[in-house]
Amino acid sequence: MLSSYYTVKKETANEFIVQKSRFIGYVKRTDTEDAAQEFIQQIKKKHHDATHNCSAYMIGENNQVQKANDDGEPSGTAGVPILEVLKKRDLKDTVIVVTRYFGGIKLGAGGLIRAYGNAASRAIETAGVVERRLMNGFSITVDYPLLGKLENELRNSEHVLDSIQYLEKVEFIVFVRDGFEENFLDWITNLTSDTAKVTEKGTAYVEIDV
């Protein structure tokens, strides 16, 4: 598993006009090629009356699945520019579909490349990007007098405070970057004067806004 990678935060769309042609960029996180194709077909069905529904996706830890489709636009002027945006941003498990309604003015090869690349970039910016980090989870249980101090320290640290549960005692769920576990445990021991109960919760991907 990758220690970290980038992908889009949410499914979204962005629309703009170029020389009277309407471009709508759709983006979604998909972790399989089947899911990417399903999304593409969904957008094609939604915009069945559009002139073109061009697409690209990049899937897999090593970007082993990369596909681009011009959907009737001149070869290399639509799908490839969309894919190049994904490569430049290094966004894994991401599919983009750009719908075009022709406005009557031809854009030329250069204009098409710019328009489709711009549509992909706008969709990504609207969706937002996250870094998914593989981190180690810990449960930290302390008495209530330590609540304020520990919460403040955790929120101002490089660690990710996932949740706080207010039970008989206070339980913090915290995620720590791989390789920093020992330092984290020493830090917690010092902060709590060795009164905290610490339990490992396993590894998970944690999403951090970029």
Phi and psi in degrees as GROMACS dihedral restraints (atoms count N, CA, C in turn):
[ dihedral_restraints ]
;  ai    aj    ak    al  type     phi  dphi    fc
    3     4     5     6     1   -68.8    20    10
    4     5     6     7     1   143.0    20    10
    6     7     8     9     1   -70.9    20    10
    7     8     9    10     1   -28.0    20    10
    9    10    11    12     1  -165.1    20    10
   10    11    12    13     1   154.7    20    10
   12    13    14    15     1  -160.1    20    10
   13    14    15    16     1   166.3    20    10
   15    16    17    18     1  -108.1    20    10
   16    17    18    19     1   145.2    20    10
   18    19    20    21     1  -155.4    20    10
   19    20    21    22     1   176.9    20    10
   21    22    23    24     1   -80.0    20    10
   22    23    24    25     1   152.3    20    10
   24    25    26    27     1   -78.0    20    10
   25    26    27    28     1   -42.1    20    10
   27    28    29    30     1  -152.0    20    10
   28    29    30    31     1   165.5    20    10
   30    31    32    33     1   -77.6    20    10
   31    32    33    34     1   134.0    20    10
   33    34    35    36     1  -159.7    20    10
   34    35    36    37     1   179.8    20    10
   36    37    38    39     1  -145.0    20    10
   37    38    39    40     1   154.9    20    10
   39    40    41    42     1  -143.9    20    10
   40    41    42    43     1   138.0    20    10
   42    43    44    45     1  -126.1    20    10
   43    44    45    46     1   141.9    20    10
   45    46    47    48     1  -155.5    20    10
   46    47    48    49     1   169.3    20    10
   48    49    50    51     1  -115.4    20    10
   49    50    51    52     1   135.7    20    10
   51    52    53    54     1  -130.2    20    10
   52    53    54    55     1   115.8    20    10
   54    55    56    57     1    47.9    20    10
   55    56    57    58     1    47.6    20    10
   57    58    59    60     1    74.0    20    10
   58    59    60    61     1    -6.5    20    10
   60    61    62    63     1   -84.8    20    10
   61    62    63    64     1   136.5    20    10
   63    64    65    66     1   -98.0    20    10
   64    65    66    67     1   123.2    20    10
   66    67    68    69     1  -114.3    20    10
   67    68    69    70     1   129.4    20    10
   69    70    71    72     1  -124.2    20    10
   70    71    72    73     1   116.4    20    10
   72    73    74    75     1   -98.9    20    10
   73    74    75    76     1   126.3    20    10
   75    76    77    78     1  -113.9    20    10
   76    77    78    79     1   140.1    20    10
   78    79    80    81     1  -137.8    20    10
   79    80    81    82     1   145.1    20    10
   81    82    83    84     1  -153.1    20    10
   82    83    84    85     1   149.0    20    10
   84    85    86    87     1   -83.6    20    10
   85    86    87    88     1   126.1    20    10
   87    88    89    90     1  -139.6    20    10
   88    89    90    91     1   131.1    20    10
   90    91    92    93     1  -101.0    20    10
   91    92    93    94     1     5.2    20    10
   93    94    95    96     1  -137.8    20    10
   94    95    96    97     1   157.1    20    10
   96    97    98    99     1   -67.1    20    10
   97    98    99   100     1   -35.9    20    10
   99   100   101   102     1   -60.1    20    10
  100   101   102   103     1   -42.2    20    10
  102   103   104   105     1   -66.2    20    10
  103   104   105   106     1   -37.1    20    10
  105   106   107   108     1   -64.8    20    10
  106   107   108   109     1   -45.2    20    10
  108   109   110   111     1   -64.9    20    10
  109   110   111   112     1   -36.3    20    10
  111   112   113   114     1   -63.5    20    10
  112   113   114   115     1   -41.0    20    10
  114   115   116   117     1   -64.8    20    10
  115   116   117   118     1   -43.2    20    10
  117   118   119   120     1   -59.5    20    10
  118   119   120   121     1   -45.0    20    10
  120   121   122   123     1   -65.5    20    10
  121   122   123   124     1   -34.3    20    10
  123   124   125   126     1   -62.7    20    10
  124   125   126   127     1   -43.9    20    10
  126   127   128   129     1   -70.1    20    10
  127   128   129   130     1   -38.1    20    10
  129   130   131   132     1   -61.9    20    10
  130   131   132   133     1   -38.8    20    10
  132   133   134   135     1   -67.8    20    10
  133   134   135   136     1   -40.6    20    10
  135   136   137   138     1   -64.3    20    10
  136   137   138   139     1   -39.2    20    10
  138   139   140   141     1  -115.2    20    10
  139   140   141   142     1    52.0    20    10
  141   142   143   144     1   -63.5    20    10
  142   143   144   145     1   -20.8    20    10
  144   145   146   147     1   -94.1    20    10
  145   146   147   148     1     2.8    20    10
  147   148   149   150     1   -74.9    20    10
  148   149   150   151     1   159.3    20    10
  150   151   152   153     1   -70.7    20    10
  151   152   153   154     1   -41.4    20    10
  153   154   155   156     1  -146.8    20    10
  154   155   156   157     1   147.9    20    10
  156   157   158   159     1  -129.0    20    10
  157   158   159   160     1    89.6    20    10
  159   160   161   162     1   -92.4    20    10
  160   161   162   163     1   151.9    20    10
  162   163   164   165     1  -151.4    20    10
  163   164   165   166     1   164.4    20    10
  165   166   167   168     1  -160.3    20    10
  166   167   168   169     1   152.5    20    10
  168   169   170   171     1  -150.6    20    10
  169   170   171   172     1   158.1    20    10
  171   172   173   174     1  -138.3    20    10
  172   173   174   175     1   119.4    20    10
  174   175   176   177     1  -135.4    20    10
  175   176   177   178     1   143.3    20    10
  177   178   179   180     1   109.2    20    10
  178   179   180   181     1   155.2    20    10
  180   181   182   183     1   -56.2    20    10
  181   182   183   184     1   -39.7    20    10
  183   184   185   186     1  -106.9    20    10
  184   185   186   187     1    24.0    20    10
  186   187   188   189     1    54.1    20    10
  187   188   189   190     1    36.9    20    10
  189   190   191   192     1   -70.0    20    10
  190   191   192   193     1   -20.0    20    10
  192   193   194   195     1  -110.4    20    10
  193   194   195   196     1   111.4    20    10
  195   196   197   198     1  -132.9    20    10
  196   197   198   199     1   121.4    20    10
  198   199   200   201     1  -135.3    20    10
  199   200   201   202     1   146.2    20    10
  201   202   203   204     1  -139.3    20    10
  202   203   204   205     1   140.9    20    10
  204   205   206   207     1  -136.0    20    10
  205   206   207   208     1   123.7    20    10
  207   208   209   210     1   -83.5    20    10
  208   209   210   211     1   -15.2    20    10
  210   211   212   213     1    44.7    20    10
  211   212   213   214     1    48.8    20    10
  213   214   215   216     1    97.4    20    10
  214   215   216   217     1   -15.8    20    10
  216   217   218   219     1   -72.1    20    10
  217   218   219   220     1   158.7    20    10
  219   220   221   222     1   -53.3    20    10
  220   221   222   223     1   140.7    20    10
  222   223   224   225     1   -52.1    20    10
  223   224   225   226     1   128.1    20    10
  225   226   227   228     1    84.3    20    10
  226   227   228   229     1     2.7    20    10
  228   229   230   231     1  -100.1    20    10
  229   230   231   232     1    -4.8    20    10
  231   232   233   234     1  -132.9    20    10
  232   233   234   235     1   -67.7    20    10
  234   235   236   237     1   -61.2    20    10
  235   236   237   238     1   -43.9    20    10
  237   238   239   240     1   -63.6    20    10
  238   239   240   241     1   -46.0    20    10
  240   241   242   243     1   -59.1    20    10
  241   242   243   244     1   -35.2    20    10
  243   244   245   246     1   -65.3    20    10
  244   245   246   247     1   -45.5    20    10
  246   247   248   249     1   -63.1    20    10
  247   248   249   250     1   -37.7    20    10
  249   250   251   252     1   -63.4    20    10
  250   251   252   253     1   -34.2    20    10
  252   253   254   255     1   -64.8    20    10
  253   254   255   256     1   -42.4    20    10
  255   256   257   258     1   -61.8    20    10
  256   257   258   259     1   -41.9    20    10
  258   259   260   261     1   -65.7    20    10
  259   260   261   262     1   -44.5    20    10
  261   262   263   264     1   -62.0    20    10
  262   263   264   265     1   -39.3    20    10
  264   265   266   267     1   -84.6    20    10
  265   266   267   268     1    -7.5    20    10
  267   268   269   270     1    54.2    20    10
  268   269   270   271     1    50.9    20    10
  270   271   272   273     1   -97.8    20    10
  271   272   273   274     1   114.2    20    10
  273   274   275   276     1   -89.8    20    10
  274   275   276   277     1   159.3    20    10
  276   277   278   279     1    50.1    20    10
  277   278   279   280     1    48.2    20    10
  279   280   281   282     1  -133.7    20    10
  280   281   282   283     1   135.8    20    10
  282   283   284   285     1  -122.7    20    10
  283   284   285   286     1   140.5    20    10
  285   286   287   288     1  -129.3    20    10
  286   287   288   289     1   134.4    20    10
  288   289   290   291     1  -122.2    20    10
  289   290   291   292     1   130.1    20    10
  291   292   293   294     1  -116.0    20    10
  292   293   294   295     1   115.7    20    10
  294   295   296   297     1   -90.7    20    10
  295   296   297   298     1   135.8    20    10
  297   298   299   300     1  -125.9    20    10
  298   299   300   301     1   129.9    20    10
  300   301   302   303     1  -107.1    20    10
  301   302   303   304     1   111.9    20    10
  303   304   305   306     1   -64.0    20    10
  304   305   306   307     1   132.8    20    10
  306   307   308   309     1  -101.6    20    10
  307   308   309   310     1     5.5    20    10
  309   310   311   312     1   100.8    20    10
  310   311   312   313     1   -10.5    20    10
  312   313   314   315     1  -114.7    20    10
  313   314   315   316     1   121.0    20    10
  315   316   317   318     1   -71.0    20    10
  316   317   318   319     1   139.5    20    10
  318   319   320   321     1   -97.3    20    10
  319   320   321   322     1   -15.3    20    10
  321   322   323   324     1    76.6    20    10
  322   323   324   325     1   164.8    20    10
  324   325   326   327     1   -59.1    20    10
  325   326   327   328     1   -47.2    20    10
  327   328   329   330     1   -62.7    20    10
  328   329   330   331     1   -40.9    20    10
  330   331   332   333     1   -65.9    20    10
  331   332   333   334     1   -38.6    20    10
  333   334   335   336     1   -65.8    20    10
  334   335   336   337     1   -45.3    20    10
  336   337   338   339     1   -58.1    20    10
  337   338   339   340     1   -45.0    20    10
  339   340   341   342     1   -65.4    20    10
  340   341   342   343     1   -42.9    20    10
  342   343   344   345     1   -65.5    20    10
  343   344   345   346     1   -45.5    20    10
  345   346   347   348     1   -70.6    20    10
  346   347   348   349     1   -37.5    20    10
  348   349   350   351     1   -64.5    20    10
  349   350   351   352     1   -40.8    20    10
  351   352   353   354     1   -65.0    20    10
  352   353   354   355     1   -40.8    20    10
  354   355   356   357     1   -62.1    20    10
  355   356   357   358     1   -42.2    20    10
  357   358   359   360     1   -64.2    20    10
  358   359   360   361     1   -44.3    20    10
  360   361   362   363     1   -63.9    20    10
  361   362   363   364     1   -42.0    20    10
  363   364   365   366     1   -63.2    20    10
  364   365   366   367     1   -41.5    20    10
  366   367   368   369     1   -62.4    20    10
  367   368   369   370     1   -41.9    20    10
  369   370   371   372     1   -63.8    20    10
  370   371   372   373     1   -44.5    20    10
  372   373   374   375     1   -62.0    20    10
  373   374   375   376     1   -38.2    20    10
  375   376   377   378     1   -67.4    20    10
  376   377   378   379     1   -39.5    20    10
  378   379   380   381     1   -71.8    20    10
  379   380   381   382     1   -35.7    20    10
  381   382   383   384     1    87.4    20    10
  382   383   384   385     1   155.4    20    10
  384   385   386   387     1  -119.8    20    10
  385   386   387   388     1   141.1    20    10
  387   388   389   390     1  -124.5    20    10
  388   389   390   391     1   150.7    20    10
  390   391   392   393     1   -98.2    20    10
  391   392   393   394     1   124.6    20    10
  393   394   395   396     1   -96.5    20    10
  394   395   396   397     1   109.9    20    10
  396   397   398   399     1  -103.9    20    10
  397   398   399   400     1   133.8    20    10
  399   400   401   402     1   -79.8    20    10
  400   401   402   403     1   114.0    20    10
  402   403   404   405     1  -129.1    20    10
  403   404   405   406     1   161.4    20    10
  405   406   407   408     1   -98.6    20    10
  406   407   408   409     1   128.1    20    10
  408   409   410   411     1   -92.1    20    10
  409   410   411   412     1   143.8    20    10
  411   412   413   414     1  -135.6    20    10
  412   413   414   415     1   142.7    20    10
  414   415   416   417     1  -100.6    20    10
  415   416   417   418     1   124.2    20    10
  417   418   419   420     1  -116.1    20    10
  418   419   420   421     1   113.2    20    10
  420   421   422   423     1  -109.7    20    10
  421   422   423   424     1   126.4    20    10
  423   424   425   426     1  -137.5    20    10
  424   425   426   427     1   166.2    20    10
  426   427   428   429     1   -74.2    20    10
  427   428   429   430     1   156.8    20    10
  429   430   431   432     1   -58.4    20    10
  430   431   432   433     1   -33.2    20    10
  432   433   434   435     1   -58.7    20    10
  433   434   435   436     1   -21.5    20    10
  435   436   437   438     1   -92.7    20    10
  436   437   438   439     1    -1.7    20    10
  438   439   440   441     1   -55.3    20    10
  439   440   441   442     1   -57.2    20    10
  441   442   443   444     1   -62.3    20    10
  442   443   444   445     1   -46.1    20    10
  444   445   446   447     1   -62.3    20    10
  445   446   447   448     1   -48.1    20    10
  447   448   449   450     1   -69.3    20    10
  448   449   450   451     1   -41.0    20    10
  450   451   452   453     1   -61.0    20    10
  451   452   453   454     1   -44.5    20    10
  453   454   455   456     1   -62.2    20    10
  454   455   456   457     1   -44.5    20    10
  456   457   458   459     1   -65.8    20    10
  457   458   459   460     1   -41.1    20    10
  459   460   461   462     1   -66.3    20    10
  460   461   462   463     1   -42.2    20    10
  462   463   464   465     1   -66.9    20    10
  463   464   465   466     1   -24.1    20    10
  465   466   467   468     1  -100.7    20    10
  466   467   468   469     1    12.7    20    10
  468   469   470   471     1  -104.7    20    10
  469   470   471   472     1   178.0    20    10
  471   472   473   474     1   -82.5    20    10
  472   473   474   475     1    -6.6    20    10
  474   475   476   477     1   -81.4    20    10
  475   476   477   478     1   161.8    20    10
  477   478   479   480     1  -105.3    20    10
  478   479   480   481     1   113.8    20    10
  480   481   482   483     1   -83.9    20    10
  481   482   483   484     1   109.6    20    10
  483   484   485   486     1   -84.6    20    10
  484   485   486   487     1   -43.5    20    10
  486   487   488   489     1  -162.3    20    10
  487   488   489   490     1   163.7    20    10
  489   490   491   492     1  -131.3    20    10
  490   491   492   493     1   129.8    20    10
  492   493   494   495     1  -116.3    20    10
  493   494   495   496     1   128.9    20    10
  495   496   497   498     1  -100.8    20    10
  496   497   498   499     1    92.7    20    10
  498   499   500   501     1  -113.2    20    10
  499   500   501   502     1  -145.8    20    10
  501   502   503   504     1   -59.3    20    10
  502   503   504   505     1   -36.3    20    10
  504   505   506   507     1  -124.4    20    10
  505   506   507   508     1   176.0    20    10
  507   508   509   510     1   -96.0    20    10
  508   509   510   511     1   129.3    20    10
  510   511   512   513     1  -115.3    20    10
  511   512   513   514     1   124.0    20    10
  513   514   515   516     1  -103.1    20    10
  514   515   516   517     1   132.6    20    10
  516   517   518   519     1  -103.4    20    10
  517   518   519   520     1   119.3    20    10
  519   520   521   522     1  -128.0    20    10
  520   521   522   523     1   140.7    20    10
  522   523   524   525     1  -111.7    20    10
  523   524   525   526     1   136.9    20    10
  525   526   527   528     1  -125.3    20    10
  526   527   528   529     1   138.7    20    10
  528   529   530   531     1   -63.2    20    10
  529   530   531   532     1   146.3    20    10
  531   532   533   534     1   -58.3    20    10
  532   533   534   535     1   132.1    20    10
  534   535   536   537     1    95.9    20    10
  535   536   537   538     1   -10.4    20    10
  537   538   539   540     1  -109.3    20    10
  538   539   540   541     1    10.1    20    10
  540   541   542   543     1   -62.3    20    10
  541   542   543   544     1   -45.5    20    10
  543   544   545   546     1   -63.9    20    10
  544   545   546   547     1   -43.8    20    10
  546   547   548   549     1   -62.0    20    10
  547   548   549   550     1   -40.3    20    10
  549   550   551   552     1   -62.8    20    10
  550   551   552   553     1   -45.8    20    10
  552   553   554   555     1   -64.7    20    10
  553   554   555   556     1   -38.6    20    10
  555   556   557   558     1   -63.9    20    10
  556   557   558   559     1   -39.6    20    10
  558   559   560   561     1   -63.7    20    10
  559   560   561   562     1   -44.8    20    10
  561   562   563   564     1   -64.1    20    10
  562   563   564   565     1   -40.8    20    10
  564   565   566   567     1   -59.0    20    10
  565   566   567   568     1   -44.8    20    10
  567   568   569   570     1   -68.9    20    10
  568   569   570   571     1   -41.6    20    10
  570   571   572   573     1   -62.8    20    10
  571   572   573   574     1   -36.5    20    10
  573   574   575   576     1  -105.3    20    10
  574   575   576   577     1     9.0    20    10
  576   577   578   579     1    53.6    20    10
  577   578   579   580     1    39.2    20    10
  579   580   581   582     1    61.2    20    10
  580   581   582   583     1    33.7    20    10
  582   583   584   585     1  -106.4    20    10
  583   584   585   586     1    -5.1    20    10
  585   586   587   588     1   -82.0    20    10
  586   587   588   589     1   143.9    20    10
  588   589   590   591     1   -95.9    20    10
  589   590   591   592     1   121.7    20    10
  591   592   593   594     1  -115.0    20    10
  592   593   594   595     1   128.8    20    10
  594   595   596   597     1  -130.4    20    10
  595   596   597   598     1   133.5    20    10
  597   598   599   600     1   -73.9    20    10
  598   599   600   601     1   140.9    20    10
  600   601   602   603     1  -115.4    20    10
  601   602   603   604     1     2.6    20    10
  603   604   605   606     1    91.3    20    10
  604   605   606   607     1   176.9    20    10
  606   607   608   609     1   -97.0    20    10
  607   608   609   610     1   153.1    20    10
  609   610   611   612     1  -160.4    20    10
  610   611   612   613     1   155.8    20    10
  612   613   614   615     1   -80.5    20    10
  613   614   615   616     1   130.0    20    10
  615   616   617   618     1  -113.9    20    10
  616   617   618   619     1   132.9    20    10
  618   619   620   621     1   -95.2    20    10
  619   620   621   622     1   128.1    20    10
  621   622   623   624     1  -124.0    20    10
  622   623   624   625     1   125.0    20    10
  624   625   626   627     1   -60.5    20    10
  625   626   627   628     1   139.5    20    10
